[in-house]
């Protein structure tokens, strides 16, 4: 699963969820479904974000992966 992050002129960050070649509006439910199938983010795309923002997002995604992994272990 690939997430596409972009920042608009108002400095708001938007997220799209790409499965295969199709990018859809982000949905937490769909993201969790995909992570339960395969707990991995691949080649996320960052457009217009600073390196600090990118780092913060990547740290958050690692925590999400860890939460899914912990849940699977239980």
HUHU-V52740 format. One record per helix or strand of 3 or more residues. SS is the DSSP state (h for helix, s for strand). FROM is the first residue (numbers start at 1). TO is the last residue. Records with the same first field share a line. If there is no record, write none. Layout:
# HUHU-V52740
SS=FROM-TO ; FROM-TO
This chain:
# HUHU-V52740
s=2-7 ; 13-19 ; 22-25 ; 45-47
h=28-37 ; 51-73
